[in-house]
């Protein structure tokens, strides 16, 4: 198994930006924006073409963040 990208180095939360949603490196692009594009069938290459300020590691950080949130939700259900 390979090492996951740490999203803590790439994602920021600022109360006045995008409603306090997690954004990528202080940009106005949210984790939700990236996940929604992936869910709609866009490839990583297409997303990177549409958002040239993003890096491949940013996309992986979004996926890592979503995986951690899912893991946390599942652990709450077990209580």
PDB file of N, CA, C and O in Angstrom:
ATOM      1  N   UNK A   1       0.853  -1.184   0.000  1.00  0.00           N
ATOM      2  CA  UNK A   1       0.000   0.000   0.000  1.00  0.00           C
ATOM      3  C   UNK A   1       0.893   1.240   0.000  1.00  0.00           C
ATOM      4  O   UNK A   1       1.886   1.305   0.725  1.00  0.00           O
ATOM      5  N   UNK A   2       0.524   2.215  -0.821  1.00  0.00           N
ATOM      6  CA  UNK A   2       1.323   3.432  -0.915  1.00  0.00           C
ATOM      7  C   UNK A   2       0.890   4.441   0.139  1.00  0.00           C
ATOM      8  O   UNK A   2      -0.212   4.364   0.683  1.00  0.00           O
ATOM      9  N   UNK A   3       1.770   5.374   0.411  1.00  0.00           N
ATOM     10  CA  UNK A   3       1.493   6.416   1.394  1.00  0.00           C
ATOM     11  C   UNK A   3       0.510   7.429   0.822  1.00  0.00           C
ATOM     12  O   UNK A   3       0.666   7.886  -0.311  1.00  0.00           O
ATOM     13  N   UNK A   4      -0.506   7.778   1.616  1.00  0.00           N
ATOM     14  CA  UNK A   4      -1.484   8.769   1.179  1.00  0.00           C
ATOM     15  C   UNK A   4      -0.913  10.176   1.277  1.00  0.00           C
ATOM     16  O   UNK A   4      -0.051  10.457   2.110  1.00  0.00           O
ATOM     17  N   UNK A   5      -1.404  11.045   0.420  1.00  0.00           N
ATOM     18  CA  UNK A   5      -1.030  12.456   0.462  1.00  0.00           C
ATOM     19  C   UNK A   5      -1.673  13.082   1.702  1.00  0.00           C
ATOM     20  O   UNK A   5      -2.848  12.846   1.986  1.00  0.00           O
ATOM     21  N   UNK A   6      -0.899  13.876   2.433  1.00  0.00           N
ATOM     22  CA  UNK A   6      -1.443  14.572   3.588  1.00  0.00           C
ATOM     23  C   UNK A   6      -2.207  15.807   3.121  1.00  0.00           C
ATOM     24  O   UNK A   6      -1.638  16.701   2.495  1.00  0.00           O
ATOM     25  N   UNK A   7      -3.473  15.847   3.425  1.00  0.00           N
ATOM     26  CA  UNK A   7      -4.266  17.005   3.019  1.00  0.00           C
ATOM     27  C   UNK A   7      -4.046  18.187   3.948  1.00  0.00           C
ATOM     28  O   UNK A   7      -4.373  19.318   3.587  1.00  0.00           O
ATOM     29  N   UNK A   8      -3.508  17.959   5.116  1.00  0.00           N
ATOM     30  CA  UNK A   8      -3.312  19.045   6.084  1.00  0.00           C
ATOM     31  C   UNK A   8      -2.346  20.118   5.567  1.00  0.00           C
ATOM     32  O   UNK A   8      -2.416  21.273   5.986  1.00  0.00           O
ATOM     33  N   UNK A   9      -1.459  19.738   4.669  1.00  0.00           N
ATOM     34  CA  UNK A   9      -0.514  20.694   4.103  1.00  0.00           C
ATOM     35  C   UNK A   9      -1.098  21.462   2.924  1.00  0.00           C
ATOM     36  O   UNK A   9      -0.519  22.460   2.495  1.00  0.00           O
ATOM     37  N   UNK A  10      -2.221  21.022   2.398  1.00  0.00           N
ATOM     38  CA  UNK A  10      -2.763  21.608   1.167  1.00  0.00           C
ATOM     39  C   UNK A  10      -4.123  22.275   1.330  1.00  0.00           C
ATOM     40  O   UNK A  10      -4.490  23.126   0.519  1.00  0.00           O
ATOM     41  N   UNK A  11      -4.868  21.908   2.350  1.00  0.00           N
ATOM     42  CA  UNK A  11      -6.217  22.442   2.503  1.00  0.00           C
ATOM     43  C   UNK A  11      -6.261  23.494   3.599  1.00  0.00           C
ATOM     44  O   UNK A  11      -5.608  23.363   4.634  1.00  0.00           O
ATOM     45  N   UNK A  12      -7.041  24.536   3.354  1.00  0.00           N
ATOM     46  CA  UNK A  12      -7.186  25.624   4.318  1.00  0.00           C
ATOM     47  C   UNK A  12      -8.665  25.890   4.555  1.00  0.00           C
ATOM     48  O   UNK A  12      -9.504  25.644   3.689  1.00  0.00           O
ATOM     49  N   UNK A  13      -8.961  26.390   5.730  1.00  0.00           N
ATOM     50  CA  UNK A  13     -10.325  26.802   6.059  1.00  0.00           C
ATOM     51  C   UNK A  13     -10.246  28.221   6.599  1.00  0.00           C
ATOM     52  O   UNK A  13      -9.596  28.488   7.610  1.00  0.00           O
ATOM     53  N   UNK A  14     -10.925  29.124   5.899  1.00  0.00           N
ATOM     54  CA  UNK A  14     -10.977  30.523   6.308  1.00  0.00           C
ATOM     55  C   UNK A  14     -12.446  30.912   6.411  1.00  0.00           C
ATOM     56  O   UNK A  14     -13.187  30.773   5.437  1.00  0.00           O
ATOM     57  N   UNK A  15     -12.885  31.404   7.585  1.00  0.00           N
ATOM     58  CA  UNK A  15     -14.300  31.707   7.785  1.00  0.00           C
ATOM     59  C   UNK A  15     -14.920  32.604   6.710  1.00  0.00           C
ATOM     60  O   UNK A  15     -16.083  32.404   6.359  1.00  0.00           O
ATOM     61  N   UNK A  16     -14.192  33.573   6.183  1.00  0.00           N
ATOM     62  CA  UNK A  16     -14.759  34.502   5.214  1.00  0.00           C
ATOM     63  C   UNK A  16     -14.638  34.068   3.764  1.00  0.00           C
ATOM     64  O   UNK A  16     -15.061  34.792   2.863  1.00  0.00           O
ATOM     65  N   UNK A  17     -14.073  32.911   3.531  1.00  0.00           N
ATOM     66  CA  UNK A  17     -13.849  32.452   2.153  1.00  0.00           C
ATOM     67  C   UNK A  17     -14.691  31.225   1.879  1.00  0.00           C
ATOM     68  O   UNK A  17     -14.594  30.214   2.575  1.00  0.00           O
ATOM     69  N   UNK A  18     -15.528  31.330   0.843  1.00  0.00           N
ATOM     70  CA  UNK A  18     -16.387  30.220   0.397  1.00  0.00           C
ATOM     71  C   UNK A  18     -17.195  29.614   1.556  1.00  0.00           C
ATOM     72  O   UNK A  18     -17.386  28.400   1.633  1.00  0.00           O
ATOM     73  N   UNK A  19     -17.653  30.478   2.438  1.00  0.00           N
ATOM     74  CA  UNK A  19     -18.506  30.040   3.541  1.00  0.00           C
ATOM     75  C   UNK A  19     -17.807  29.167   4.559  1.00  0.00           C
ATOM     76  O   UNK A  19     -18.460  28.402   5.269  1.00  0.00           O
ATOM     77  N   UNK A  20     -16.487  29.265   4.646  1.00  0.00           N
ATOM     78  CA  UNK A  20     -15.741  28.466   5.611  1.00  0.00           C
ATOM     79  C   UNK A  20     -15.508  27.029   5.192  1.00  0.00           C
ATOM     80  O   UNK A  20     -15.066  26.203   5.990  1.00  0.00           O
ATOM     81  N   UNK A  21     -15.810  26.732   3.922  1.00  0.00           N
ATOM     82  CA  UNK A  21     -15.584  25.367   3.431  1.00  0.00           C
ATOM     83  C   UNK A  21     -14.099  25.147   3.181  1.00  0.00           C
ATOM     84  O   UNK A  21     -13.377  26.101   2.892  1.00  0.00           O
ATOM     85  N   UNK A  22     -13.629  23.904   3.288  1.00  0.00           N
ATOM     86  CA  UNK A  22     -12.217  23.622   3.021  1.00  0.00           C
ATOM     87  C   UNK A  22     -11.854  23.968   1.576  1.00  0.00           C
ATOM     88  O   UNK A  22     -12.500  23.512   0.633  1.00  0.00           O
ATOM     89  N   UNK A  23     -10.814  24.780   1.425  1.00  0.00           N
ATOM     90  CA  UNK A  23     -10.328  25.207   0.113  1.00  0.00           C
ATOM     91  C   UNK A  23      -8.915  24.673  -0.105  1.00  0.00           C
ATOM     92  O   UNK A  23      -8.238  24.258   0.836  1.00  0.00           O
ATOM     93  N   UNK A  24      -8.497  24.692  -1.334  1.00  0.00           N
ATOM     94  CA  UNK A  24      -7.184  24.187  -1.692  1.00  0.00           C
ATOM     95  C   UNK A  24      -6.175  25.330  -1.657  1.00  0.00           C
ATOM     96  O   UNK A  24      -6.300  26.305  -2.397  1.00  0.00           O
ATOM     97  N   UNK A  25      -5.182  25.198  -0.793  1.00  0.00           N
ATOM     98  CA  UNK A  25      -4.057  26.130  -0.673  1.00  0.00           C
ATOM     99  C   UNK A  25      -4.466  27.602  -0.650  1.00  0.00           C
ATOM    100  O   UNK A  25      -3.784  28.442  -1.237  1.00  0.00           O
ATOM    101  N   UNK A  26      -5.561  27.918   0.014  1.00  0.00           N
ATOM    102  CA  UNK A  26      -5.994  29.307   0.117  1.00  0.00           C
ATOM    103  C   UNK A  26      -6.684  29.845  -1.120  1.00  0.00           C
ATOM    104  O   UNK A  26      -7.108  31.000  -1.142  1.00  0.00           O
ATOM    105  N   UNK A  27      -6.801  29.027  -2.141  1.00  0.00           N
ATOM    106  CA  UNK A  27      -7.514  29.439  -3.353  1.00  0.00           C
ATOM    107  C   UNK A  27      -9.006  29.414  -3.079  1.00  0.00           C
ATOM    108  O   UNK A  27      -9.433  28.971  -2.012  1.00  0.00           O
ATOM    109  N   UNK A  28      -9.789  29.875  -4.012  1.00  0.00           N
ATOM    110  CA  UNK A  28     -11.247  29.849  -3.855  1.00  0.00           C
ATOM    111  C   UNK A  28     -11.857  28.585  -4.458  1.00  0.00           C
ATOM    112  O   UNK A  28     -13.044  28.559  -4.784  1.00  0.00           O
ATOM    113  N   UNK A  29     -11.057  27.557  -4.604  1.00  0.00           N
ATOM    114  CA  UNK A  29     -11.507  26.263  -5.118  1.00  0.00           C
ATOM    115  C   UNK A  29     -11.668  25.340  -3.918  1.00  0.00           C
ATOM    116  O   UNK A  29     -10.713  25.086  -3.184  1.00  0.00           O
ATOM    117  N   UNK A  30     -12.897  24.837  -3.727  1.00  0.00           N
ATOM    118  CA  UNK A  30     -13.172  24.007  -2.552  1.00  0.00           C
ATOM    119  C   UNK A  30     -12.939  22.526  -2.845  1.00  0.00           C
ATOM    120  O   UNK A  30     -12.877  22.091  -3.994  1.00  0.00           O
ATOM    121  N   UNK A  31     -12.813  21.783  -1.764  1.00  0.00           N
ATOM    122  CA  UNK A  31     -12.745  20.320  -1.867  1.00  0.00           C
ATOM    123  C   UNK A  31     -13.998  19.826  -2.590  1.00  0.00           C
ATOM    124  O   UNK A  31     -13.921  18.943  -3.444  1.00  0.00           O
ATOM    125  N   UNK A  32     -15.149  20.401  -2.242  1.00  0.00           N
ATOM    126  CA  UNK A  32     -16.401  20.014  -2.875  1.00  0.00           C
ATOM    127  C   UNK A  32     -16.336  20.207  -4.388  1.00  0.00           C
ATOM    128  O   UNK A  32     -16.795  19.346  -5.139  1.00  0.00           O
ATOM    129  N   UNK A  33     -15.776  21.321  -4.842  1.00  0.00           N
ATOM    130  CA  UNK A  33     -15.667  21.578  -6.280  1.00  0.00           C
ATOM    131  C   UNK A  33     -14.928  20.434  -6.974  1.00  0.00           C
ATOM    132  O   UNK A  33     -15.367  19.931  -8.007  1.00  0.00           O
ATOM    133  N   UNK A  34     -13.810  20.040  -6.392  1.00  0.00           N
ATOM    134  CA  UNK A  34     -13.004  18.970  -6.989  1.00  0.00           C
ATOM    135  C   UNK A  34     -13.751  17.639  -6.950  1.00  0.00           C
ATOM    136  O   UNK A  34     -13.807  16.925  -7.952  1.00  0.00           O
ATOM    137  N   UNK A  35     -14.326  17.305  -5.792  1.00  0.00           N
ATOM    138  CA  UNK A  35     -15.034  16.030  -5.668  1.00  0.00           C
ATOM    139  C   UNK A  35     -16.249  15.970  -6.596  1.00  0.00           C
ATOM    140  O   UNK A  35     -16.532  14.929  -7.188  1.00  0.00           O
ATOM    141  N   UNK A  36     -16.953  17.070  -6.716  1.00  0.00           N
ATOM    142  CA  UNK A  36     -18.113  17.130  -7.613  1.00  0.00           C
ATOM    143  C   UNK A  36     -17.687  16.897  -9.065  1.00  0.00           C
ATOM    144  O   UNK A  36     -18.361  16.182  -9.807  1.00  0.00           O
ATOM    145  N   UNK A  37     -16.574  17.498  -9.462  1.00  0.00           N
ATOM    146  CA  UNK A  37     -16.079  17.290 -10.819  1.00  0.00           C
ATOM    147  C   UNK A  37     -15.663  15.843 -11.046  1.00  0.00           C
ATOM    148  O   UNK A  37     -15.956  15.276 -12.099  1.00  0.00           O
ATOM    149  N   UNK A  38     -14.989  15.241 -10.079  1.00  0.00           N
ATOM    150  CA  UNK A  38     -14.611  13.828 -10.209  1.00  0.00           C
ATOM    151  C   UNK A  38     -15.860  12.944 -10.274  1.00  0.00           C
ATOM    152  O   UNK A  38     -15.929  12.011 -11.074  1.00  0.00           O
ATOM    153  N   UNK A  39     -16.839  13.247  -9.427  1.00  0.00           N
ATOM    154  CA  UNK A  39     -18.068  12.456  -9.397  1.00  0.00           C
ATOM    155  C   UNK A  39     -18.869  12.574 -10.687  1.00  0.00           C
ATOM    156  O   UNK A  39     -19.614  11.664 -11.048  1.00  0.00           O
ATOM    157  N   UNK A  40     -18.711  13.711 -11.384  1.00  0.00           N
ATOM    158  CA  UNK A  40     -19.448  13.896 -12.633  1.00  0.00           C
ATOM    159  C   UNK A  40     -18.756  13.194 -13.810  1.00  0.00           C
ATOM    160  O   UNK A  40     -19.264  13.186 -14.931  1.00  0.00           O
ATOM    161  N   UNK A  41     -17.584  12.606 -13.527  1.00  0.00           N
ATOM    162  CA  UNK A  41     -16.900  11.850 -14.573  1.00  0.00           C
ATOM    163  C   UNK A  41     -15.692  12.531 -15.176  1.00  0.00           C
ATOM    164  O   UNK A  41     -15.047  11.982 -16.069  1.00  0.00           O
ATOM    165  N   UNK A  42     -15.378  13.726 -14.695  1.00  0.00           N
ATOM    166  CA  UNK A  42     -14.183  14.401 -15.218  1.00  0.00           C
ATOM    167  C   UNK A  42     -12.936  13.639 -14.789  1.00  0.00           C
ATOM    168  O   UNK A  42     -12.879  13.094 -13.687  1.00  0.00           O
ATOM    169  N   UNK A  43     -11.953  13.607 -15.656  1.00  0.00           N
ATOM    170  CA  UNK A  43     -10.682  12.987 -15.304  1.00  0.00           C
ATOM    171  C   UNK A  43      -9.831  14.007 -14.545  1.00  0.00           C
ATOM    172  O   UNK A  43     -10.115  15.205 -14.549  1.00  0.00           O
ATOM    173  N   UNK A  44      -8.803  13.510 -13.906  1.00  0.00           N
ATOM    174  CA  UNK A  44      -7.880  14.418 -13.222  1.00  0.00           C
ATOM    175  C   UNK A  44      -7.277  15.403 -14.216  1.00  0.00           C
ATOM    176  O   UNK A  44      -7.125  16.586 -13.910  1.00  0.00           O
ATOM    177  N   UNK A  45      -6.938  14.922 -15.392  1.00  0.00           N
ATOM    178  CA  UNK A  45      -6.348  15.791 -16.406  1.00  0.00           C
ATOM    179  C   UNK A  45      -7.305  16.896 -16.817  1.00  0.00           C
ATOM    180  O   UNK A  45      -6.883  18.037 -17.006  1.00  0.00           O
ATOM    181  N   UNK A  46      -8.591  16.577 -16.961  1.00  0.00           N
ATOM    182  CA  UNK A  46      -9.579  17.595 -17.330  1.00  0.00           C
ATOM    183  C   UNK A  46      -9.720  18.656 -16.239  1.00  0.00           C
ATOM    184  O   UNK A  46      -9.838  19.846 -16.533  1.00  0.00           O
ATOM    185  N   UNK A  47      -9.707  18.222 -14.989  1.00  0.00           N
ATOM    186  CA  UNK A  47      -9.811  19.172 -13.882  1.00  0.00           C
ATOM    187  C   UNK A  47      -8.588  20.080 -13.850  1.00  0.00           C
ATOM    188  O   UNK A  47      -8.704  21.290 -13.660  1.00  0.00           O
ATOM    189  N   UNK A  48      -7.414  19.481 -14.037  1.00  0.00           N
ATOM    190  CA  UNK A  48      -6.186  20.276 -14.033  1.00  0.00           C
ATOM    191  C   UNK A  48      -6.152  21.252 -15.207  1.00  0.00           C
ATOM    192  O   UNK A  48      -5.592  22.342 -15.090  1.00  0.00           O
ATOM    193  N   UNK A  49      -6.745  20.870 -16.332  1.00  0.00           N
ATOM    194  CA  UNK A  49      -6.839  21.791 -17.468  1.00  0.00           C
ATOM    195  C   UNK A  49      -7.793  22.940 -17.163  1.00  0.00           C
ATOM    196  O   UNK A  49      -7.519  24.086 -17.520  1.00  0.00           O
ATOM    197  N   UNK A  50      -8.921  22.639 -16.501  1.00  0.00           N
ATOM    198  CA  UNK A  50      -9.907  23.671 -16.168  1.00  0.00           C
ATOM    199  C   UNK A  50      -9.426  24.605 -15.055  1.00  0.00           C
ATOM    200  O   UNK A  50      -9.794  25.779 -15.021  1.00  0.00           O
ATOM    201  N   UNK A  51      -8.613  24.084 -14.157  1.00  0.00           N
ATOM    202  CA  UNK A  51      -8.095  24.855 -13.023  1.00  0.00           C
ATOM    203  C   UNK A  51      -6.569  24.778 -13.035  1.00  0.00           C
ATOM    204  O   UNK A  51      -5.989  24.000 -12.278  1.00  0.00           O
ATOM    205  N   UNK A  52      -5.912  25.572 -13.882  1.00  0.00           N
ATOM    206  CA  UNK A  52      -4.457  25.467 -14.038  1.00  0.00           C
ATOM    207  C   UNK A  52      -3.664  25.772 -12.762  1.00  0.00           C
ATOM    208  O   UNK A  52      -2.490  25.416 -12.662  1.00  0.00           O
ATOM    209  N   UNK A  53      -4.301  26.429 -11.791  1.00  0.00           N
ATOM    210  CA  UNK A  53      -3.602  26.717 -10.544  1.00  0.00           C
ATOM    211  C   UNK A  53      -3.511  25.498  -9.627  1.00  0.00           C
ATOM    212  O   UNK A  53      -2.792  25.527  -8.628  1.00  0.00           O
ATOM    213  N   UNK A  54      -4.235  24.430  -9.961  1.00  0.00           N
ATOM    214  CA  UNK A  54      -4.193  23.207  -9.163  1.00  0.00           C
ATOM    215  C   UNK A  54      -3.046  22.300  -9.597  1.00  0.00           C
ATOM    216  O   UNK A  54      -2.566  22.360 -10.729  1.00  0.00           O
ATOM    217  N   UNK A  55      -2.630  21.470  -8.666  1.00  0.00           N
ATOM    218  CA  UNK A  55      -1.614  20.455  -8.910  1.00  0.00           C
ATOM    219  C   UNK A  55      -2.241  19.087  -8.646  1.00  0.00           C
ATOM    220  O   UNK A  55      -3.246  18.980  -7.942  1.00  0.00           O
ATOM    221  N   UNK A  56      -1.646  18.056  -9.212  1.00  0.00           N
ATOM    222  CA  UNK A  56      -2.173  16.698  -9.018  1.00  0.00           C
ATOM    223  C   UNK A  56      -2.265  16.363  -7.524  1.00  0.00           C
ATOM    224  O   UNK A  56      -3.214  15.707  -7.095  1.00  0.00           O
ATOM    225  N   UNK A  57      -1.289  16.808  -6.738  1.00  0.00           N
ATOM    226  CA  UNK A  57      -1.320  16.559  -5.299  1.00  0.00           C
ATOM    227  C   UNK A  57      -2.528  17.186  -4.615  1.00  0.00           C
ATOM    228  O   UNK A  57      -3.002  16.673  -3.601  1.00  0.00           O
ATOM    229  N   UNK A  58      -3.029  18.289  -5.161  1.00  0.00           N
ATOM    230  CA  UNK A  58      -4.237  18.918  -4.611  1.00  0.00           C
ATOM    231  C   UNK A  58      -5.441  17.990  -4.770  1.00  0.00           C
ATOM    232  O   UNK A  58      -6.264  17.869  -3.863  1.00  0.00           O
ATOM    233  N   UNK A  59      -5.536  17.345  -5.918  1.00  0.00           N
ATOM    234  CA  UNK A  59      -6.651  16.425  -6.158  1.00  0.00           C
ATOM    235  C   UNK A  59      -6.571  15.236  -5.209  1.00  0.00           C
ATOM    236  O   UNK A  59      -7.583  14.794  -4.665  1.00  0.00           O
ATOM    237  N   UNK A  60      -5.367  14.725  -5.017  1.00  0.00           N
ATOM    238  CA  UNK A  60      -5.183  13.608  -4.098  1.00  0.00           C
ATOM    239  C   UNK A  60      -5.476  14.028  -2.663  1.00  0.00           C
ATOM    240  O   UNK A  60      -6.001  13.235  -1.882  1.00  0.00           O
ATOM    241  N   UNK A  61      -5.145  15.260  -2.310  1.00  0.00           N
ATOM    242  CA  UNK A  61      -5.449  15.768  -0.973  1.00  0.00           C
ATOM    243  C   UNK A  61      -6.961  15.824  -0.745  1.00  0.00           C
ATOM    244  O   UNK A  61      -7.433  15.523   0.351  1.00  0.00           O
ATOM    245  N   UNK A  62      -7.718  16.204  -1.768  1.00  0.00           N
ATOM    246  CA  UNK A  62      -9.179  16.234  -1.659  1.00  0.00           C
ATOM    247  C   UNK A  62      -9.733  14.835  -1.417  1.00  0.00           C
ATOM    248  O   UNK A  62     -10.629  14.650  -0.592  1.00  0.00           O
ATOM    249  N   UNK A  63      -9.209  13.871  -2.123  1.00  0.00           N
ATOM    250  CA  UNK A  63      -9.651  12.487  -1.937  1.00  0.00           C
ATOM    251  C   UNK A  63      -9.275  11.972  -0.551  1.00  0.00           C
ATOM    252  O   UNK A  63     -10.059  11.267   0.084  1.00  0.00           O
ATOM    253  N   UNK A  64      -8.099  12.316  -0.088  1.00  0.00           N
ATOM    254  CA  UNK A  64      -7.653  11.909   1.243  1.00  0.00           C
ATOM    255  C   UNK A  64      -8.543  12.531   2.320  1.00  0.00           C
ATOM    256  O   UNK A  64      -8.914  11.867   3.288  1.00  0.00           O
ATOM    257  N   UNK A  65      -8.881  13.804   2.144  1.00  0.00           N
ATOM    258  CA  UNK A  65      -9.771  14.492   3.075  1.00  0.00           C
ATOM    259  C   UNK A  65     -11.134  13.808   3.127  1.00  0.00           C
ATOM    260  O   UNK A  65     -11.679  13.580   4.207  1.00  0.00           O
ATOM    261  N   UNK A  66     -11.680  13.482   1.960  1.00  0.00           N
ATOM    262  CA  UNK A  66     -12.981  12.816   1.896  1.00  0.00           C
ATOM    263  C   UNK A  66     -12.925  11.441   2.556  1.00  0.00           C
ATOM    264  O   UNK A  66     -13.873  11.040   3.233  1.00  0.00           O
ATOM    265  N   UNK A  67     -11.833  10.724   2.367  1.00  0.00           N
ATOM    266  CA  UNK A  67     -11.685   9.403   2.982  1.00  0.00           C
ATOM    267  C   UNK A  67     -11.647   9.522   4.505  1.00  0.00           C
ATOM    268  O   UNK A  67     -12.262   8.719   5.206  1.00  0.00           O
ATOM    269  N   UNK A  68     -10.931  10.516   5.015  1.00  0.00           N
ATOM    270  CA  UNK A  68     -10.883  10.716   6.462  1.00  0.00           C
ATOM    271  C   UNK A  68     -12.243  11.097   7.022  1.00  0.00           C
ATOM    272  O   UNK A  68     -12.625  10.630   8.095  1.00  0.00           O
ATOM    273  N   UNK A  69     -12.968  11.932   6.312  1.00  0.00           N
ATOM    274  CA  UNK A  69     -14.320  12.303   6.776  1.00  0.00           C
ATOM    275  C   UNK A  69     -15.228  11.084   6.805  1.00  0.00           C
ATOM    276  O   UNK A  69     -15.990  10.901   7.753  1.00  0.00           O
ATOM    277  N   UNK A  70     -15.153  10.259   5.787  1.00  0.00           N
ATOM    278  CA  UNK A  70     -15.974   9.048   5.735  1.00  0.00           C
ATOM    279  C   UNK A  70     -15.607   8.108   6.884  1.00  0.00           C
ATOM    280  O   UNK A  70     -16.485   7.529   7.525  1.00  0.00           O
ATOM    281  N   UNK A  71     -14.326   7.962   7.135  1.00  0.00           N
ATOM    282  CA  UNK A  71     -13.872   7.097   8.223  1.00  0.00           C
ATOM    283  C   UNK A  71     -14.420   7.614   9.547  1.00  0.00           C
ATOM    284  O   UNK A  71     -14.856   6.834  10.394  1.00  0.00           O
ATOM    285  N   UNK A  72     -14.395   8.926   9.722  1.00  0.00           N
ATOM    286  CA  UNK A  72     -14.887   9.526  10.959  1.00  0.00           C
ATOM    287  C   UNK A  72     -16.394   9.303  11.112  1.00  0.00           C
ATOM    288  O   UNK A  72     -16.864   8.972  12.200  1.00  0.00           O
ATOM    289  N   UNK A  73     -17.137   9.479  10.050  1.00  0.00           N
ATOM    290  CA  UNK A  73     -18.590   9.265  10.097  1.00  0.00           C
ATOM    291  C   UNK A  73     -18.904   7.830  10.460  1.00  0.00           C
ATOM    292  O   UNK A  73     -19.789   7.577  11.277  1.00  0.00           O
ATOM    293  N   UNK A  74     -18.183   6.876   9.857  1.00  0.00           N
ATOM    294  CA  UNK A  74     -18.410   5.468  10.162  1.00  0.00           C
ATOM    295  C   UNK A  74     -18.118   5.150  11.625  1.00  0.00           C
ATOM    296  O   UNK A  74     -18.827   4.352  12.237  1.00  0.00           O
ATOM    297  N   UNK A  75     -17.082   5.765  12.189  1.00  0.00           N
ATOM    298  CA  UNK A  75     -16.743   5.483  13.579  1.00  0.00           C
ATOM    299  C   UNK A  75     -17.796   6.058  14.522  1.00  0.00           C
ATOM    300  O   UNK A  75     -18.012   5.506  15.601  1.00  0.00           O
ATOM    301  N   UNK A  76     -18.454   7.148  14.145  1.00  0.00           N
ATOM    302  CA  UNK A  76     -19.523   7.721  14.961  1.00  0.00           C
ATOM    303  C   UNK A  76     -20.743   6.820  14.990  1.00  0.00           C
ATOM    304  O   UNK A  76     -21.427   6.725  16.009  1.00  0.00           O
ATOM    305  N   UNK A  77     -21.018   6.153  13.863  1.00  0.00           N
ATOM    306  CA  UNK A  77     -22.179   5.255  13.813  1.00  0.00           C
ATOM    307  C   UNK A  77     -22.016   4.065  14.739  1.00  0.00           C
ATOM    308  O   UNK A  77     -23.004   3.501  15.208  1.00  0.00           O
ATOM    309  N   UNK A  78     -20.764   3.676  15.008  1.00  0.00           N
ATOM    310  CA  UNK A  78     -20.509   2.522  15.854  1.00  0.00           C
ATOM    311  C   UNK A  78     -20.761   2.820  17.326  1.00  0.00           C
ATOM    312  O   UNK A  78     -20.882   1.895  18.129  1.00  0.00           O
ATOM    313  N   UNK A  79     -20.841   4.097  17.692  1.00  0.00           N
ATOM    314  CA  UNK A  79     -21.037   4.444  19.095  1.00  0.00           C
ATOM    315  C   UNK A  79     -22.411   4.152  19.591  1.00  0.00           C
ATOM    316  O   UNK A  79     -22.710   4.397  20.760  1.00  0.00           O
TER     317      UNK A  79
END
